[in-house]
Amino acid sequence: MKIILTGSLGNISKPLATELVQQGHAVTLISSKAERQAEIEALGATAAIGSVDDVAFLTATFSGADAVYLMVPPNFTVRDSRAYHQHLGRSYAQAIQQSGVRRVVQLSSWGAHRSEGIGGIIGTHDVEEILAELPGLALTHLRATSFYYNMFSFIGLIKARGIIGVNYAGDTRVAFVHTQDIAAAAADELATPATPGRHVRYVASDERTAHDVARVFGAAIGRPDLQWVAFTNEQMQENLERAGLPATRATEVVDIYAGIGNGTLSEDYEQHKSALGRVKLEDFAQEFAAAFQAAG
């Protein structure tokens, strides 16, 4: 199959490209940076250098493809995250229509089933809706749960204050996911023909409480007394702004974590779970410990 991937050499797209190439597919990886071409080609993929907001470029790249994997590159510099997602969603939709692609797998998020009350995930909801309007498309929303790697942001907090936490309680049970498991699910979807229509697949690796996170991470970094501390929304907002996030983007993050705490993000996930992936919390804790030590 000829498969097109967005996401350059990111945490999902690089292992996804590697897996698909090993399966014998002809993979094209889109990147905005020409200096990535050699590394992309070293994976056995073809590099397509251009911008994902360039409809003409996307149309030319998508033409003749059997399947396309779409993601919106994270960008914390834009002032309006929702408008940014909507713009790229429309670019993708136009290119799909003009190129004639009929199989699309879109990286989405748990909580994207809702049209409000989900913080920064609202833009991902919008992209789902934009793509779902395309007729005749076999579309899968790959709804990933809470990314393990977001917890690398705890390193500074642990080193500075000896605690770990966000604005949800320690007994909150959270579905976490590793990017390797997302890549594996995306590879499975892309290589499997799908019937026209809208499909949803949730991707999670492990389900653990926040207290479990503190205990497992504490053991991994040699701080067995590490405790989870639940911040208020106001404290979380202040912490994020102090870390350099613009106020509006900080509020989006606060609302996402609040949605985990009150069950808003997980309500549809709980009704439509898929089998958990391979990478458990204890596995990721080793990655966390390595990054913690490297941070000095």
ZANUFI-215056 format. One record per residue (C-alpha): x, y, z; residue number from 1; residue in one letter. Coordinates in steps of 0.25 Angstrom, whole numbers. Layout:
- x	y	z	n	res
- X	Y	Z	NUM	A
...
***
This chain:
- x	y	z	n	res
- 0	0	0	1	M
- 4	14	-2	2	K
- 2	21	11	3	I
- 5	36	14	4	I
- 8	41	29	5	L
- 8	54	35	6	T
- 16	57	47	7	G
- 30	57	42	8	S
- 40	50	51	9	L
- 31	52	64	10	G
- 29	42	75	11	N
- 18	35	68	12	I
- 21	37	53	13	S
- 35	32	53	14	K
- 32	18	60	15	P
- 19	18	51	16	L
- 27	20	38	17	A
- 38	9	43	18	T
- 27	-1	45	19	E
- 20	1	32	20	L
- 33	1	24	21	V
- 36	-12	31	22	Q
- 22	-18	27	23	Q
- 26	-15	12	24	G
- 18	-2	10	25	H
- 22	10	2	26	A
- 22	21	12	27	V
- 23	36	10	28	T
- 26	44	22	29	L
- 23	59	22	30	I
- 32	69	28	31	S
- 33	84	28	32	S
- 48	83	30	33	K
- 57	80	18	34	A
- 69	76	28	35	E
- 60	64	32	36	R
- 60	58	18	37	Q
- 73	49	20	38	A
- 68	43	33	39	E
- 54	40	27	40	I
- 60	33	15	41	E
- 69	25	25	42	A
- 56	19	30	43	L
- 53	14	16	44	G
- 42	25	14	45	A
- 41	36	4	46	T
- 41	50	9	47	A
- 31	60	5	48	A
- 36	74	9	49	I
- 25	85	11	50	G
- 15	91	20	51	S
- 2	84	24	52	V
- -5	97	23	53	D
- -2	97	8	54	D
- -14	91	1	55	V
- -7	89	-13	56	A
- 5	82	-6	57	F
- -4	73	2	58	L
- -12	70	-10	59	T
- 0	66	-19	60	A
- 5	58	-7	61	T
- -8	50	-4	62	F
- -11	47	-19	63	S
- -10	32	-22	64	G
- -9	29	-7	65	A
- -17	17	-2	66	D
- -17	23	12	67	A
- -13	35	20	68	V
- -10	38	35	69	Y
- -13	52	39	70	L
- -9	59	52	71	M
- -9	74	56	72	V
- 6	77	60	73	P
- 6	83	74	74	P
- 8	98	74	75	N
- 8	106	87	76	F
- 12	119	80	77	T
- -1	121	73	78	V
- -10	130	81	79	R
- -23	123	77	80	D
- -21	108	78	81	S
- -36	105	73	82	R
- -34	114	61	83	A
- -21	107	58	84	Y
- -27	93	58	85	H
- -39	98	50	86	Q
- -30	104	39	87	H
- -21	91	38	88	L
- -34	82	38	89	G
- -39	90	26	90	R
- -26	89	19	91	S
- -26	74	21	92	Y
- -41	73	17	93	A
- -38	80	4	94	Q
- -26	72	0	95	A
- -34	59	3	96	I
- -45	64	-6	97	Q
- -36	68	-17	98	Q
- -27	56	-17	99	S
- -38	46	-16	100	G
- -32	39	-3	101	V
- -43	29	3	102	R
- -36	24	15	103	R
- -32	33	26	104	V
- -27	31	41	105	V
- -27	43	49	106	Q
- -20	45	62	107	L
- -30	50	72	108	S
- -32	50	87	109	S
- -41	45	98	110	W
- -51	56	101	111	G
- -52	59	86	112	A
- -67	54	86	113	H
- -71	66	94	114	R
- -73	80	88	115	S
- -70	88	101	116	E
- -64	86	114	117	G
- -51	80	109	118	I
- -41	91	109	119	G
- -30	90	98	120	G
- -36	77	93	121	I
- -47	86	86	122	I
- -39	88	74	123	G
- -37	73	72	124	T
- -52	71	73	125	H
- -54	82	62	126	D
- -44	74	53	127	V
- -52	61	55	128	E
- -65	69	51	129	E
- -58	75	39	130	I
- -53	62	34	131	L
- -66	55	37	132	A
- -73	64	27	133	E
- -66	58	15	134	L
- -75	48	7	135	P
- -70	34	4	136	G
- -58	34	14	137	L
- -54	22	22	138	A
- -50	30	34	139	L
- -44	26	48	140	T
- -42	35	59	141	H
- -31	29	67	142	L
- -34	35	81	143	R
- -22	34	90	144	A
- -23	36	105	145	T
- -14	44	114	146	S
- 1	43	108	147	F
- 11	38	117	148	Y
- 21	47	112	149	Y
- 13	59	117	150	N
- 18	55	131	151	M
- 33	59	127	152	F
- 28	73	131	153	S
- 28	67	146	154	F
- 43	67	146	155	I
- 45	81	150	156	G
- 34	81	160	157	L
- 40	69	167	158	I
- 54	75	167	159	K
- 49	88	172	160	A
- 39	84	182	161	R
- 40	69	184	162	G
- 25	67	180	163	I
- 17	62	168	164	I
- 3	66	163	165	G
- -7	74	155	166	V
- -21	79	158	167	N
- -27	65	160	168	Y
- -28	57	172	169	A
- -18	45	175	170	G
- -29	35	175	171	D
- -33	39	161	172	T
- -32	27	151	173	R
- -25	31	138	174	V
- -23	24	125	175	A
- -9	27	120	176	F
- -3	24	107	177	V
- 10	22	101	178	H
- 14	27	87	179	T
- 19	14	83	180	Q
- 5	8	86	181	D
- -2	19	78	182	I
- 8	16	66	183	A
- 4	1	67	184	A
- -11	4	66	185	A
- -9	14	55	186	A
- -1	4	47	187	A
- -12	-6	49	188	D
- -23	3	45	189	E
- -15	8	32	190	L
- -12	-5	27	191	A
- -26	-11	29	192	T
- -37	-7	19	193	P
- -49	0	26	194	A
- -63	2	21	195	T
- -68	16	18	196	P
- -73	23	30	197	G
- -68	29	43	198	R
- -61	20	53	199	H
- -55	22	67	200	V
- -43	14	73	201	R
- -38	18	87	202	Y
- -23	15	90	203	V
- -18	14	104	204	A
- -6	6	110	205	S
- -10	5	125	206	D
- -20	10	135	207	E
- -15	15	148	208	R
- -17	25	159	209	T
- -9	37	161	210	A
- -4	32	174	211	H
- 1	20	166	212	D
- 9	30	158	213	V
- 15	36	170	214	A
- 19	23	176	215	R
- 24	16	163	216	V
- 32	29	159	217	F
- 37	31	173	218	G
- 43	17	173	219	A
- 49	18	159	220	A
- 56	31	163	221	I
- 61	27	177	222	G
- 50	36	184	223	R
- 41	26	191	224	P
- 34	37	199	225	D
- 29	44	186	226	L
- 15	49	188	227	Q
- 4	53	179	228	W
- -1	67	182	229	V
- -14	72	176	230	A
- -14	86	172	231	F
- -26	95	171	232	T
- -29	101	157	233	N
- -24	114	161	234	E
- -10	108	166	235	Q
- -9	100	153	236	M
- -12	113	145	237	Q
- -1	121	152	238	E
- 9	109	151	239	N
- 7	108	136	240	L
- 8	123	134	241	E
- 21	124	142	242	R
- 26	113	134	243	A
- 24	122	121	244	G
- 11	118	116	245	L
- 2	129	111	246	P
- -10	131	120	247	A
- -20	126	110	248	T
- -12	113	107	249	R
- -10	111	121	250	A
- -25	111	124	251	T
- -27	101	113	252	E
- -17	91	120	253	V
- -24	94	133	254	V
- -37	90	127	255	D
- -32	77	121	256	I
- -27	72	135	257	Y
- -40	77	141	258	A
- -47	69	131	259	G
- -39	56	135	260	I
- -42	59	149	261	G
- -57	60	148	262	N
- -58	49	137	263	G
- -62	58	126	264	T
- -51	53	117	265	L
- -53	38	120	266	S
- -68	37	119	267	E
- -68	32	105	268	D
- -55	24	106	269	Y
- -61	16	118	270	E
- -72	11	109	271	Q
- -64	8	97	272	H
- -50	3	102	273	K
- -40	-5	93	274	S
- -30	-15	98	275	A
- -19	-8	106	276	L
- -5	-6	99	277	G
- 8	-12	103	278	R
- 15	-1	111	279	V
- 11	0	125	280	K
- 14	10	136	281	L
- 26	3	141	282	E
- 32	2	127	283	D
- 30	17	125	284	F
- 36	20	139	285	A
- 49	15	134	286	Q
- 49	26	123	287	E
- 44	36	133	288	F
- 56	32	142	289	A
- 66	33	131	290	A
- 61	47	127	291	A
- 61	51	142	292	F
- 75	47	144	293	Q
- 79	54	131	294	A
- 73	67	136	295	A
- 84	68	146	296	G
***
